Amino acid sequence: MENPVCSSMTDISNMMYQFLCDDVVGSERVVKYRRLFFKTYEYAQNKFNSPSKYIITSGSKAEGLDMPGSDLDIMLVSKEHIVHETIPQFENKLHHSNIISLIIDYDNAQPGFVLLKVHYGPQFDLDDNSILRSEGGFFFSSKLYLQNLAFKYPCSNVNGPCLSNKDGDLDVAHSLKCQKWPSVAKKWLNRHRSSDWPSAYLISKIVKEPVLLVPIGSKSNLGEGHPLEWRISFSIQEKKLIYTWNHTQMMCYALLKILLNDILKKNPKISDLLCSYFLKTVMFWLSEEVDTTWWTPANLPDCFVACLDTSFSQLYTIPNRGIDSLPSICMLSSSQGHLPTTRVSARSRICD
């Protein structure tokens, strides 16, 4: 005979899911329409935009969420710079193009960041105001690059690696691209996963997408960013991963953001405890470890409790520093631990 308490918990879970669909997050169809809107926006902008840059949308709105606090980030990717891990084979061809070639230096940068050594380019001039001479050669400075952009667009404000409009509701990150998958994240491609997510096919598609570099360096103890470092961004890959989540996973992601924005950030004592980027990484972790069939409307409270449990149990076990600035995939690649495997929920205690 079915336990009536367990049955009522399932009913409550389904009602909670429906409420979130109707009044908070939107239905699965609505989320797909939002994503389609931003895909269309990207296409239209890139069709008629500047030949020197192209647009990529990111942030919560581009991922399909539209709640209070949801943001939209615009990545403006330069077509005039190209980043390589090693000196390219076809140097002569590039020498005669309008491309400025930059070489990555991982060894002298913090995890999740790189230095960019100037290799050559048609505009390579020692007086270029974005180039600094340092030990080891000439480097393309993230700090100077951002300062020059702020000078070019005086109506904007510098906000981290971005330029924001006066209202502060739109961030634009002028980025550089590296077409090949970085060696520091190769472990992610073949890491052990208890679930079948992401699929081998999805990984093969993701690895072909460019990785972006945004103009901000790791922070020192004084809170100042390193003037030469650039932060690695997997925003293109992360968006593709999120697009493959089912709607229950999106609900949990939205609930984590609500918890962060409406509760944690409003309490000065714990406002810095978690950040949005870390919560996204937690969702990626759980998605890798737990089979997709577990993420159902009937399990929504249990799924959310597991997200919270993982968030706080993993908070102080991240092997890299600066969790608010490290790319999610870099953190996944470097993590040697496993997620908590015992998620005893209130429902299971009642129904057993």
Secondary structure per residue as TSV (DSSP state, phi and psi in degrees):
chain	resnum	aa	ss	phi	psi
A	1	M	-	360.0	135.9
A	2	E	-	-71.6	134.8
A	3	N	-	-66.9	120.3
A	4	P	H	-64.4	-30.7
A	5	V	H	-67.6	-43.2
A	6	C	H	-63.3	-41.4
A	7	S	H	-62.4	-42.2
A	8	S	H	-66.8	-33.7
A	9	M	H	-64.2	-38.6
A	10	T	H	-64.3	-41.5
A	11	D	H	-62.6	-42.3
A	12	I	H	-63.0	-41.6
A	13	S	H	-61.0	-44.9
A	14	N	H	-66.0	-37.3
A	15	M	H	-67.3	-39.4
A	16	M	H	-62.5	-43.2
A	17	Y	H	-60.6	-44.9
A	18	Q	H	-65.9	-38.3
A	19	F	H	-61.5	-44.0
A	20	L	I	-63.6	-37.4
A	21	C	I	-65.3	-42.2
A	22	D	I	-78.3	-38.5
A	23	D	I	-122.4	-10.2
A	24	V	I	-123.5	-64.2
A	25	V	S	-93.1	-40.2
A	26	G	-	105.5	159.9
A	27	S	-	-72.4	170.5
A	28	E	H	-59.8	-38.2
A	29	R	H	-66.3	-41.6
A	30	V	H	-62.0	-43.0
A	31	V	H	-61.0	-41.3
A	32	K	H	-64.9	-38.2
A	33	Y	H	-64.8	-39.5
A	34	R	H	-61.3	-45.6
A	35	R	H	-62.8	-41.4
A	36	L	H	-62.8	-37.8
A	37	F	H	-59.0	-46.6
A	38	F	H	-73.6	-29.4
A	39	K	H	-63.5	-42.3
A	40	T	H	-66.0	-39.9
A	41	Y	H	-60.4	-45.7
A	42	E	H	-58.7	-46.9
A	43	Y	H	-61.0	-46.8
A	44	A	H	-64.7	-43.3
A	45	Q	H	-63.9	-42.6
A	46	N	H	-73.7	-21.9
A	47	K	H	-70.8	-34.2
A	48	F	H	-122.1	7.4
A	49	N	S	-85.1	-177.0
A	50	S	-	-57.4	138.5
A	51	P	T	-69.5	-11.6
A	52	S	T	-91.9	-9.9
A	53	K	E	-144.2	159.1
A	54	Y	E	-135.3	159.5
A	55	I	E	-102.6	139.8
A	56	I	E	-131.0	132.0
A	57	T	E	-94.8	143.9
A	58	S	E	-149.0	-175.2
A	59	G	S	94.4	173.6
A	60	S	H	-57.7	-40.4
A	61	K	H	-66.1	-41.8
A	62	A	H	-68.0	-25.3
A	63	E	H	-78.0	-14.6
A	64	G	T	117.2	1.6
A	65	L	-	-101.0	144.8
A	66	D	-	-144.6	79.6
A	67	M	S	-124.3	167.7
A	68	P	T	-55.2	127.6
A	69	G	T	94.8	-10.4
A	70	S	-	-66.6	137.7
A	71	D	-	-116.8	160.4
A	72	L	-	-124.6	122.4
A	73	D	E	-110.5	134.5
A	74	I	E	-108.0	123.0
A	75	M	E	-99.8	117.5
A	76	L	E	-99.4	108.7
A	77	V	E	-98.0	125.4
A	78	S	E	-71.3	135.4
A	79	K	S	-94.7	-3.8
A	80	E	S	-96.4	-5.2
A	81	H	E	-126.7	142.7
A	82	I	E	-135.4	137.4
A	83	V	E	-110.3	134.5
A	84	H	E	-124.3	152.7
A	85	E	S	-79.6	-33.6
A	86	T	S	-130.7	166.3
A	87	I	-	-61.7	126.2
A	88	P	-	-64.8	152.0
A	89	Q	S	-70.1	-38.4
A	90	F	-	-96.9	62.3
A	91	E	H	-62.5	-42.8
A	92	N	H	-61.6	-39.1
A	93	K	H	-64.1	-42.4
A	94	L	H	-72.2	-31.3
A	95	H	H	-59.3	-32.8
A	96	H	T	-95.6	4.6
A	97	S	S	-96.8	-179.8
A	98	N	S	-95.1	20.4
A	99	I	-	-95.3	134.7
A	100	I	E	-93.2	121.8
A	101	S	E	-96.1	131.4
A	102	L	E	-126.0	141.9
A	103	I	E	-112.3	133.0
A	104	I	E	-74.9	139.7
A	105	D	E	-124.5	106.9
A	106	Y	-	-84.5	-31.9
A	107	D	T	-63.1	-31.8
A	108	N	T	-105.5	19.6
A	109	A	S	-125.8	159.4
A	110	Q	-	-71.6	158.1
A	111	P	T	-55.8	134.9
A	112	G	T	88.4	-1.5
A	113	F	E	-130.3	162.9
A	114	V	E	-140.1	159.7
A	115	L	E	-101.2	152.3
A	116	L	E	-119.9	109.7
A	117	K	E	-88.5	131.7
A	118	V	E	-73.0	121.0
A	119	H	E	-92.4	-57.0
A	120	Y	E	-170.5	175.1
A	121	G	-	166.7	159.3
A	122	P	T	-65.3	-26.0
A	123	Q	T	-105.4	13.4
A	124	F	-	-68.5	109.7
A	125	D	-	-135.1	133.0
A	126	L	T	-61.4	-18.6
A	127	D	T	-91.5	0.8
A	128	D	-	-55.9	128.4
A	129	N	T	-80.5	8.9
A	130	S	T	-109.9	2.1
A	131	I	E	-109.6	132.0
A	132	L	E	-118.7	140.1
A	133	R	E	-89.6	128.5
A	134	S	E	-138.8	175.8
A	135	E	T	-61.8	122.1
A	136	G	T	105.2	-4.4
A	137	G	E	135.3	-158.1
A	138	F	E	-103.6	132.0
A	139	F	E	-123.0	145.5
A	140	F	E	-83.9	113.8
A	141	S	-	-85.3	125.1
A	142	S	H	-66.8	-38.7
A	143	K	H	-64.7	-47.2
A	144	L	H	-68.5	-36.9
A	145	Y	H	-60.1	-44.1
A	146	L	H	-70.0	-39.5
A	147	Q	H	-62.3	-40.7
A	148	N	H	-64.8	-38.0
A	149	L	H	-66.8	-40.6
A	150	A	H	-63.4	-36.3
A	151	F	H	-68.1	-36.1
A	152	K	H	-70.7	-32.1
A	153	Y	S	-119.4	80.5
A	154	P	T	-66.4	-16.5
A	155	C	T	-83.8	-0.4
A	156	S	-	-103.9	162.4
A	157	N	E	-119.4	141.9
A	158	V	E	-74.9	126.6
A	159	N	E	-134.4	93.9
A	160	G	T	63.9	-125.4
A	161	P	T	-87.8	4.5
A	162	C	E	-113.0	163.7
A	163	L	E	-107.0	126.5
A	164	S	E	-107.4	151.3
A	165	N	-	-74.2	173.7
A	166	K	T	-63.1	-32.4
A	167	D	T	-77.1	-15.7
A	168	G	S	76.2	12.2
A	169	D	-	-101.1	3.7
A	170	L	-	-140.0	123.7
A	171	D	E	-110.4	134.5
A	172	V	E	-120.8	120.6
A	173	A	E	-106.9	114.7
A	174	H	E	-81.2	115.0
A	175	S	E	-121.4	162.1
A	176	L	E	-112.9	157.6
A	177	K	E	-121.2	146.1
A	178	C	E	-118.5	117.1
A	179	Q	-	-72.1	-29.5
A	180	K	S	-95.0	148.4
A	181	W	-	-62.6	129.9
A	182	P	-	-70.7	144.6
A	183	S	G	-63.8	-29.3
A	184	V	G	-67.4	-16.1
A	185	A	G	-111.6	12.6
A	186	K	H	-67.9	-27.4
A	187	K	H	-61.2	-30.4
A	188	W	H	-62.8	-31.9
A	189	L	H	-64.5	-33.9
A	190	N	H	-120.3	15.5
A	191	R	-	-65.7	155.0
A	192	H	-	-68.0	134.0
A	193	R	-	-132.8	129.3
A	194	S	S	-74.1	-28.4
A	195	S	S	-98.1	179.8
A	196	D	-	-96.8	20.0
A	197	W	-	-115.1	136.9
A	198	P	S	-74.6	155.5
A	199	S	-	-70.4	160.8
A	200	A	H	-60.1	-35.4
A	201	Y	H	-65.1	-44.7
A	202	L	H	-63.3	-41.7
A	203	I	H	-61.6	-40.7
A	204	S	H	-64.4	-30.6
A	205	K	H	-76.8	-41.1
A	206	I	H	-64.3	-40.0
A	207	V	T	-66.3	-18.1
A	208	K	T	-86.1	-11.7
A	209	E	S	-78.9	146.9
A	210	P	-	-68.6	146.1
A	211	V	E	-95.5	138.0
A	212	L	E	-101.7	153.0
A	213	L	E	-122.1	124.4
A	214	V	E	-110.4	148.8
A	215	P	S	-80.7	78.0
A	216	I	-	-155.0	141.4
A	217	G	-	-105.0	168.9
A	218	S	-	-65.3	148.5
A	219	K	B	-87.4	140.9
A	220	S	-	-83.5	179.6
A	221	N	T	-62.0	-22.8
A	222	L	T	-87.6	-1.3
A	223	G	S	86.4	7.4
A	224	E	-	-94.5	139.7
A	225	G	B	-78.2	145.2
A	226	H	-	-62.9	126.6
A	227	P	S	-70.1	-17.4
A	228	L	S	-104.6	-17.9
A	229	E	-	-78.7	148.9
A	230	W	E	-122.0	139.3
A	231	R	E	-87.9	134.4
A	232	I	E	-74.2	133.5
A	233	S	E	-124.8	125.6
A	234	F	-	-104.7	33.4
A	235	S	H	-61.0	-34.9
A	236	I	H	-65.0	-46.8
A	237	Q	H	-66.9	-40.5
A	238	E	H	-64.1	-38.9
A	239	K	H	-64.0	-40.3
A	240	K	H	-65.4	-37.5
A	241	L	H	-64.7	-45.1
A	242	I	H	-63.1	-35.2
A	243	Y	H	-62.2	-20.1
A	244	T	T	-92.3	-5.2
A	245	W	S	-66.8	149.9
A	246	N	-	-81.7	177.1
A	247	H	H	-71.7	-28.3
A	248	T	H	-66.4	-39.0
A	249	Q	H	-62.6	-40.7
A	250	M	H	-63.5	-36.6
A	251	M	H	-62.1	-45.0
A	252	C	H	-63.5	-41.3
A	253	Y	H	-60.3	-43.8
A	254	A	H	-65.4	-41.3
A	255	L	H	-64.0	-37.8
A	256	L	H	-63.0	-39.6
A	257	K	H	-67.7	-38.5
A	258	I	H	-63.2	-44.4
A	259	L	H	-57.9	-43.6
A	260	L	I	-66.5	-49.8
A	261	N	I	-78.4	-35.5
A	262	D	I	-95.8	-16.1
A	263	I	I	-122.9	-62.3
A	264	L	I	-63.6	-47.0
A	265	K	T	-69.8	-17.9
A	266	K	T	-89.6	-4.1
A	267	N	-	-109.3	109.9
A	268	P	T	-56.6	-28.5
A	269	K	T	-72.9	-25.1
A	270	I	T	-127.7	12.4
A	271	S	T	-63.2	-26.5
A	272	D	T	-99.6	9.5
A	273	L	S	-66.8	-45.2
A	274	L	-	-130.7	158.8
A	275	C	-	-131.0	162.1
A	276	S	H	-59.2	-38.5
A	277	Y	H	-66.6	-37.1
A	278	F	H	-66.9	-39.2
A	279	L	H	-65.0	-36.3
A	280	K	H	-62.9	-41.1
A	281	T	H	-63.8	-39.0
A	282	V	H	-59.3	-43.0
A	283	M	H	-62.9	-39.4
A	284	F	H	-63.8	-43.5
A	285	W	H	-57.5	-52.3
A	286	L	H	-62.9	-37.7
A	287	S	H	-64.2	-32.1
A	288	E	H	-75.0	-31.0
A	289	E	H	-94.3	-25.3
A	290	V	S	-114.8	134.1
A	291	D	-	-61.2	146.0
A	292	T	G	-59.2	-29.8
A	293	T	G	-65.6	-16.7
A	294	W	G	-76.5	-26.7
A	295	W	-	-83.2	86.9
A	296	T	-	-129.8	158.6
A	297	P	G	-55.2	-36.4
A	298	A	G	-67.8	-20.6
A	299	N	G	-103.1	8.4
A	300	L	H	-53.1	-49.0
A	301	P	H	-60.0	-40.9
A	302	D	H	-64.5	-40.2
A	303	C	H	-62.0	-43.2
A	304	F	H	-67.8	-40.8
A	305	V	H	-61.7	-39.7
A	306	A	H	-63.3	-38.0
A	307	C	H	-63.0	-43.8
A	308	L	H	-65.1	-44.5
A	309	D	H	-59.2	-44.5
A	310	T	H	-66.9	-39.9
A	311	S	H	-57.2	-49.1
A	312	F	H	-83.4	-29.3
A	313	S	H	-74.4	-28.0
A	314	Q	S	-95.1	-5.2
A	315	L	T	-57.3	-40.9
A	316	Y	T	-106.2	16.6
A	317	T	-	-116.7	8.6
A	318	I	-	-67.3	126.2
A	319	P	S	-71.8	-19.2
A	320	N	S	-101.9	157.5
A	321	R	S	-87.9	160.8
A	322	G	-	69.4	56.8
A	323	I	T	-63.7	-19.2
A	324	D	T	-78.4	-9.3
A	325	S	T	-125.5	-7.8
A	326	L	S	-82.1	137.8
A	327	P	-	-62.7	145.8
A	328	S	H	-57.1	-43.8
A	329	I	H	-68.5	-33.6
A	330	C	H	-64.1	-40.6
A	331	M	H	-67.1	-39.2
A	332	L	H	-65.3	-37.0
A	333	S	H	-67.1	-35.2
A	334	S	H	-90.9	-11.8
A	335	S	-	-74.0	126.4
A	336	Q	-	-102.1	-13.2
A	337	G	S	-84.3	178.5
A	338	H	-	-120.3	158.7
A	339	L	-	-72.3	156.5
A	340	P	-	-57.3	130.9
A	341	T	-	-98.0	-10.0
A	342	T	-	-107.3	107.2
A	343	R	-	-118.7	80.9
A	344	V	-	-83.7	109.8
A	345	S	-	-91.3	167.2
A	346	A	H	-60.5	-38.4
A	347	R	H	-62.6	-43.9
A	348	S	H	-68.0	-32.6
A	349	R	H	-68.8	-34.8
A	350	I	H	-75.9	-40.2
A	351	C	H	-85.6	-17.6
A	352	D	-	-69.8	360.0
